[in-house]
Amino acid sequence: MNLKFVFGFLILFLIGLGVGYLVHTPTEVPARTTHSYIMNLYRIDGFPVCVYYFPANLPPNSTGPSQWTAFDNSPNRNPVFPGNLNVSWVFQQLMPAFSFGNISGWIKLIRTYSPQFREGYVQMMGDAVPVSYSNGIVYVSASDGVLYALNAYTGKPVFIAMMPDTLMSQPLIYGGMVYVGLGGAFFTYGQGLLNAYGGGHRGQFTGLSGLMALNSTTGKPVWFFITKSQVMPTPVILNGVVYFDDGDGYMYALNATSGSEVWRIGSFGTANMASLDYANDSGRIILIAGFSSAYPVNYSSLVGVSTNGTVLWRTPLPFTYDSGPGDAVMSVYGNYLVDGFISGYPVRHGPLFNETLVREVVMTLNVTDGRLIWLRNVSGYVLPTGANNGESPSVVKGMILVNDRKDHVIYALNLSDGRELWNDSLVPAAPGLIGPVYVDGLVLNPDFQYIQVINATTGKVVNLYPVGQDTVIDTPTVVGDTVFVDGGFGYVEAISLYYLVHNSTSIFQIFSSKLVSAETCVGMS
């Protein structure tokens, strides 16, 4: 009897050891292999990441940039790169947000339920940020928490990684890894109440937040740095260090290989979608971040920080409205920092949107000391919309390109003094939220359901190319002779630059003949 008791106890003890091992040790579910993909369920710090890997879809050749280390891979936010690439295809994500080409139905919803419907929905579905590109692979962060790596030549998936929360930062690629921020654009009730006292911290404990690094070829997670608040701003990677900020208003420096923390500073308010930028000031690197007002910091600001974590300057922006400087993606060109936001010097008749008049401003600062160079209005006073996160300018050849969503106009401004060079009208429904792109004397401007092609010298429209979806705030990316576009409907498009300029082949012809469906690739249909 005693022997049976001892034997039973030993069995229970061994089972307990096994259970404890499973709980405390990172695990990997055995891979499921089919003829086309390998599926792995990884766990990193206990959180699941399900990855479908398609080794047969790896690109045979590499062209274009080999790494992507900042938003649009350029401080001046003009993602145009040389390469031997001229292709066209459309990729449908696992859960598209809306029917491709159904623009009339989309506009009807916006008119029925107000623009706030659109702005809220695309924060949960579709793509909130542009694509990234490295070594023949296009990387896409989808708002529904899926990271895609696509063969740039064919549109076929290299991997599909289902992440444990919302993705709203542009993927960065460096040293064989892809980095992406987790966390959505929401407030808890308690943080929402703080909006009456300077603002709440966006994304604090509204889900899982942090920065994750994955293998850039297989999608296998490597490390995960967890934060209290969302990491929507796209980081910057320089010399083996990844720099980022979060909804709590802190700035971090992590070792890009291990994910270990080098330093953190703050809080400066709250960072939303205002991706970090950097300037090279005679060999000294200055990191630049934008923050919105958040309790107890009751003003927005732009901050310049050295790579060792020393605050070099901080420029307060007490005249802004809503989340502008913490949301708008700034640009750096030479010694100029350029930003555009809603709104300069609001006129308030009450706390509600319809009791406040605002306008859009563009301003430049000296990157060395944060000193204001010039500030100008680009719109008259109007009622704010549901999304007041400002405008994101690009700067090319001493010319600022910025959209004015209030008046539905794109402006070209002189960098040195803000003088208007030309302007052109957007389509009536266009929100005009993101920076246009300059390529070969033309401006490619995402204009709701179109890419507007403009002569960069005269400001005259050359072509209006329908892309079959709402581009939201997604900048086109140009590699060689191919333009990559994603948007709010959950589709990624590769369009020949010639087609886009000359309108010789429509996106609907490409959609009908060269559609790649993620659903089909993983065997769900």
Summary of the structure (lengths in Angstrom):
residues: 525
radius of gyration: 23.5
end to end distance: 58.5
largest distance: 97.1
contacts: 1983
relative contact order: 0.14
helix: 15%
strand: 40%
